[in-house]
Amino acid sequence: MARKKAALDFEQSLTELQTLVERLEGGELSLEDSLACFEQGIRLTRDCQAALSQAEQKVQILLERHGEPEPAPFDVDTQA
């Protein structure tokens, strides 16, 4: 359940970050509101970067064998 929660937290943070960017780009916010949105955006960006870094580390650990990275094929879904 923790993995699903982490994925949801990442998705929610990313959605919230996108909303903040749209608000800032809209140009309707006061300077104070813009700074508050920017500050919140920085926090969300750091949270997202940390989550991505953790995911990358987990993938690296799963791919390693005997201390050496094990190449794995990457299948792309061409039906999309």
N, C-alpha and C positions, 0 to 999 in steps of 0.2 A: 504494500500500500504506500510505502514511503516513496517508491519510484514514481508512482502516478502523481502523488502530491508534488514532488519536485518538478515533474514535467508540467503540471498545471501551474505551479508557481512561475516557472519560466515563461510559459505561454501568456499568463496573465500579466507578467511584468513587461513582456514584449508588446502586448496589446496596449497597455497603459502608456508605454513609452511612445508608441505610434500616435496615440491620442494627444499626448503632450506636444509632440512635434507639430502635429496639425494645428493645434491651438496657437503655438508660437508662430508658425508660418502665416496664420490668419491675420496677424498684426492688430488684433482687437484688444489685446491685453495691456494693462498699465505696466509701467516699468517694474513696479514691485511684484505684480503677478507674474510677469515674464521671468524675473529673477527666481521667484519661488518655483515656477515650472521648470526652469533650467536646472536648479538645484535638485529637484526631485528626479529629473531626467538623468542627471549624473549618477545618482544613487541607483536608479533602475539599470543603467548601463553597466555599472560595476557588478551588480547582482547577476545580470545576464552573462557577463563575461566570466564570472566565477563559476556559474552553472555550466557554461560551455567548456571551460577548462577542466572541470571535474569529469564531465562526460568524455572528453578527449583522453584523460588519464585512464578512465575505466576501459575505454576501447583499446588503448595501448596495452594495458595489463592483460586483457582477454586475448589479444593477438600474440603475445609473447610466449615463446616456448624455449625452455632451457636457456633463458637469458638472451635469446636472439629474437628479434622481430620475425614473425612468420607472415610472409606475404599472403594476402587473401584477395580473391577476386571481388570486384565491385560490380554487382549486377544493377543495371539501370533499367527501370521499367519503361519500355518503349511504347507502351499502350497509352500513356498519359497524354 
